[in-house]
Amino acid sequence: MKTQSVELAILGAGTAGISAFKEASKVTQNIVMIDPGPLGTTCARVGCMPSKTLIQTAHYYHDRKYFSALGINGADKLSIDIPTVMKHVRMLRDYFTSGTIQYVESLKQQYIHGKAEIIDNNTIKVNDQKIVAKSIIIATGSASIIPPEWHAFRNEILISENIFEQKDFQNKIAVIGAGAVGLELGQALSYLDLQIEMFHSHDFIGGLTDPVVNEYAIQCFQKSFPLYLNYKATVEKTQKAFLVKSGQHAFTANEVIAALGREVNLTALNLNELGVKFDKNGLPVYNHQTMQLETLPIYIAGDVGKFRPLLHEAADEGRIAGYNAVRNKTQCFKRRTPLSIIFTQPNIAMVGQSFSQLHDTDFVIGEVCFEDQGRSRIMSQNQGLLRIYAAKKTGLLLGAEMIAPDGEHLAHILASSIQQALTVFDLLQMPFYHPVVEEGMRTALRHIMTQIKHNHSALELAMCDSEAASNLS
């Protein structure tokens, strides 16, 4: 068997693996990247980008319902051509994946197409050769979960990996799971005039932990489709359809979308034979600031670690792992403020510490409902609820949960503010234009200010001395 010695072997050519390769390449070119394909990253190929393309088209079509009230006539004559919609989704998907595919293929001999197996802490077997590496980065990603009891008809179940290949959809679709993927796809297909029913085994949806925001979110989505909670759905394959049961409810569906989360791609790597410690969920224990597995020359990055399975986090983890894997001294890195966004209408977003993480903290909540917020009403998107959390004594911003119009932008402002350790008073001194959705966030911040013990001036403007004022003039 052929043997090759390298400084670093990276298992996986997704976002984390590519980021790790680029970072490590600043120190050495003696690197190989191993991936069995298909190339193109989870985000660009089967995740963020094709889903957002589908969602955007669905939102455009759905907005026709507001036209007549605005004096725009003829919306009732609009129709949707789903095969063309899906062709557009694939066209943009191919555009987004092309750059990453070209990059990996440009690595030539540094890229090995194949499935890796870790033999020991420094040795990998792939195809008909052994790779001896000083360090290994595991960035093998994840795959959609299909329950074992559905395996007899698993090829007929729609998941992230195959849904964007569909030329068309049948009318009655059951969505199992009301997390990010389920809510996004379910609402989008509902907006395209398909009959959707959604089933979720818990009472909280979209990853939310704030009971007030969660209840509001449930009411929002139930305006678009039936949403059944708190019962595990069972699926049976009949001759021509699927029978989905949840509690006392049954639904005959033409198609089923499994949105039950993702499982990490670790099974074939034999980590349990390397003395690696695993947590209660069966995931390897590693340092989130260094990405290293204890003191082993092995690092984890991206979805396979399941710490924060999001693209921007995967890119950061790849950089951290790539930096440490080719250096003698391990460096800790500060992680960014947690930020997650679901691109439903309205957006669901969580920033910083969640409501559930703050249960032992002395904090106050600022709340705003967007039903009467000016810009939101103008956009015919006046539904939503934002709850911001701040330290009771100091006003330090801690986190937020929301379902809100333009929530993706509100979440970014709040995440940047938390990252910079700003207080409510600091943020209120920032400019707020009129009329913008961000004014709703200001209302929530003002609500917090009334609850803080050491209240600041209600004027919300930073004061300066007369000399400074004259200089400014």
ChimeraX attribute file (.defattr): number of C-alpha atoms within 10 A of each C-alpha:
attribute: neighborCount
match mode: 1-to-1
recipient: residues
	/A:1	8
	/A:2	9
	/A:3	12
	/A:4	13
	/A:5	16
	/A:6	17
	/A:7	18
	/A:8	28
	/A:9	29
	/A:10	32
	/A:11	29
	/A:12	27
	/A:13	30
	/A:14	30
	/A:15	29
	/A:16	34
	/A:17	33
	/A:18	24
	/A:19	24
	/A:20	30
	/A:21	27
	/A:22	15
	/A:23	20
	/A:24	25
	/A:25	16
	/A:26	11
	/A:27	12
	/A:28	13
	/A:29	14
	/A:30	14
	/A:31	22
	/A:32	23
	/A:33	23
	/A:34	23
	/A:35	22
	/A:36	15
	/A:37	13
	/A:38	12
	/A:39	20
	/A:40	23
	/A:41	23
	/A:42	22
	/A:43	18
	/A:44	24
	/A:45	24
	/A:46	20
	/A:47	17
	/A:48	16
	/A:49	20
	/A:50	25
	/A:51	23
	/A:52	18
	/A:53	18
	/A:54	21
	/A:55	24
	/A:56	15
	/A:57	18
	/A:58	21
	/A:59	16
	/A:60	11
	/A:61	18
	/A:62	15
	/A:63	14
	/A:64	16
	/A:65	10
	/A:66	13
	/A:67	14
	/A:68	12
	/A:69	8
	/A:70	8
	/A:71	8
	/A:72	10
	/A:73	11
	/A:74	10
	/A:75	14
	/A:76	10
	/A:77	7
	/A:78	8
	/A:79	10
	/A:80	12
	/A:81	9
	/A:82	15
	/A:83	13
	/A:84	12
	/A:85	18
	/A:86	22
	/A:87	16
	/A:88	16
	/A:89	22
	/A:90	21
	/A:91	13
	/A:92	17
	/A:93	23
	/A:94	17
	/A:95	13
	/A:96	18
	/A:97	19
	/A:98	15
	/A:99	12
	/A:100	19
	/A:101	17
	/A:102	12
	/A:103	13
	/A:104	20
	/A:105	14
	/A:106	11
	/A:107	13
	/A:108	10
	/A:109	11
	/A:110	16
	/A:111	18
	/A:112	19
	/A:113	18
	/A:114	16
	/A:115	18
	/A:116	22
	/A:117	19
	/A:118	21
	/A:119	17
	/A:120	15
	/A:121	18
	/A:122	20
	/A:123	20
	/A:124	23
	/A:125	20
	/A:126	18
	/A:127	13
	/A:128	9
	/A:129	12
	/A:130	19
	/A:131	21
	/A:132	21
	/A:133	22
	/A:134	17
	/A:135	23
	/A:136	30
	/A:137	27
	/A:138	26
	/A:139	32
	/A:140	28
	/A:141	27
	/A:142	19
	/A:143	17
	/A:144	16
	/A:145	15
	/A:146	19
	/A:147	10
	/A:148	8
	/A:149	11
	/A:150	15
	/A:151	11
	/A:152	9
	/A:153	10
	/A:154	14
	/A:155	10
	/A:156	14
	/A:157	16
	/A:158	21
	/A:159	22
	/A:160	23
	/A:161	13
	/A:162	12
	/A:163	18
	/A:164	21
	/A:165	14
	/A:166	13
	/A:167	13
	/A:168	15
	/A:169	15
	/A:170	10
	/A:171	14
	/A:172	18
	/A:173	24
	/A:174	24
	/A:175	27
	/A:176	25
	/A:177	27
	/A:178	29
	/A:179	18
	/A:180	21
	/A:181	25
	/A:182	26
	/A:183	24
	/A:184	22
	/A:185	25
	/A:186	30
	/A:187	26
	/A:188	27
	/A:189	20
	/A:190	20
	/A:191	21
	/A:192	22
	/A:193	15
	/A:194	17
	/A:195	18
	/A:196	24
	/A:197	24
	/A:198	24
	/A:199	24
	/A:200	23
	/A:201	17
	/A:202	13
	/A:203	14
	/A:204	20
	/A:205	21
	/A:206	23
	/A:207	17
	/A:208	22
	/A:209	16
	/A:210	17
	/A:211	13
	/A:212	14
	/A:213	21
	/A:214	22
	/A:215	14
	/A:216	16
	/A:217	24
	/A:218	18
	/A:219	11
	/A:220	16
	/A:221	18
	/A:222	13
	/A:223	9
	/A:224	16
	/A:225	17
	/A:226	13
	/A:227	18
	/A:228	23
	/A:229	20
	/A:230	13
	/A:231	16
	/A:232	16
	/A:233	20
	/A:234	16
	/A:235	20
	/A:236	14
	/A:237	16
	/A:238	10
	/A:239	6
	/A:240	10
	/A:241	14
	/A:242	21
	/A:243	18
	/A:244	21
	/A:245	17
	/A:246	18
	/A:247	12
	/A:248	6
	/A:249	10
	/A:250	13
	/A:251	15
	/A:252	20
	/A:253	23
	/A:254	16
	/A:255	21
	/A:256	24
	/A:257	22
	/A:258	22
	/A:259	25
	/A:260	21
	/A:261	16
	/A:262	17
	/A:263	15
	/A:264	19
	/A:265	16
	/A:266	18
	/A:267	9
	/A:268	10
	/A:269	20
	/A:270	14
	/A:271	18
	/A:272	11
	/A:273	11
	/A:274	13
	/A:275	11
	/A:276	16
	/A:277	14
	/A:278	13
	/A:279	9
	/A:280	7
	/A:281	6
	/A:282	9
	/A:283	16
	/A:284	20
	/A:285	17
	/A:286	21
	/A:287	13
	/A:288	19
	/A:289	15
	/A:290	23
	/A:291	29
	/A:292	23
	/A:293	18
	/A:294	15
	/A:295	9
	/A:296	15
	/A:297	18
	/A:298	24
	/A:299	27
	/A:300	31
	/A:301	36
	/A:302	32
	/A:303	27
	/A:304	25
	/A:305	26
	/A:306	18
	/A:307	14
	/A:308	16
	/A:309	17
	/A:310	17
	/A:311	20
	/A:312	16
	/A:313	21
	/A:314	28
	/A:315	20
	/A:316	20
	/A:317	32
	/A:318	31
	/A:319	23
	/A:320	30
	/A:321	35
	/A:322	33
	/A:323	23
	/A:324	22
	/A:325	28
	/A:326	22
	/A:327	12
	/A:328	7
	/A:329	9
	/A:330	17
	/A:331	13
	/A:332	13
	/A:333	13
	/A:334	9
	/A:335	13
	/A:336	14
	/A:337	18
	/A:338	16
	/A:339	22
	/A:340	22
	/A:341	20
	/A:342	21
	/A:343	24
	/A:344	26
	/A:345	22
	/A:346	22
	/A:347	21
	/A:348	31
	/A:349	27
	/A:350	31
	/A:351	25
	/A:352	25
	/A:353	18
	/A:354	20
	/A:355	22
	/A:356	11
	/A:357	11
	/A:358	15
	/A:359	9
	/A:360	7
	/A:361	11
	/A:362	10
	/A:363	21
	/A:364	22
	/A:365	20
	/A:366	22
	/A:367	23
	/A:368	23
	/A:369	20
	/A:370	22
	/A:371	15
	/A:372	13
	/A:373	21
	/A:374	16
	/A:375	19
	/A:376	22
	/A:377	14
	/A:378	10
	/A:379	12
	/A:380	14
	/A:381	18
	/A:382	20
	/A:383	20
	/A:384	26
	/A:385	26
	/A:386	28
	/A:387	24
	/A:388	27
	/A:389	27
	/A:390	27
	/A:391	20
	/A:392	19
	/A:393	14
	/A:394	15
	/A:395	25
	/A:396	19
	/A:397	30
	/A:398	27
	/A:399	27
	/A:400	27
	/A:401	28
	/A:402	31
	/A:403	30
	/A:404	31
	/A:405	27
	/A:406	20
	/A:407	28
	/A:408	21
	/A:409	16
	/A:410	22
	/A:411	27
	/A:412	17
	/A:413	16
	/A:414	24
	/A:415	24
	/A:416	16
	/A:417	21
	/A:418	25
	/A:419	16
	/A:420	11
	/A:421	13
	/A:422	16
	/A:423	18
	/A:424	29
	/A:425	23
	/A:426	16
	/A:427	18
	/A:428	20
	/A:429	12
	/A:430	12
	/A:431	8
	/A:432	14
	/A:433	9
	/A:434	10
	/A:435	13
	/A:436	14
	/A:437	24
	/A:438	20
	/A:439	18
	/A:440	25
	/A:441	27
	/A:442	19
	/A:443	18
	/A:444	21
	/A:445	26
	/A:446	19
	/A:447	18
	/A:448	26
	/A:449	24
	/A:450	14
	/A:451	17
	/A:452	18
	/A:453	11
	/A:454	12
	/A:455	14
	/A:456	13
	/A:457	11
	/A:458	11
	/A:459	9
	/A:460	14
	/A:461	13
	/A:462	11
	/A:463	10
	/A:464	8
	/A:465	7
	/A:466	9
	/A:467	8
	/A:468	10
	/A:469	10
	/A:470	8
	/A:471	7
	/A:472	7
	/A:473	5
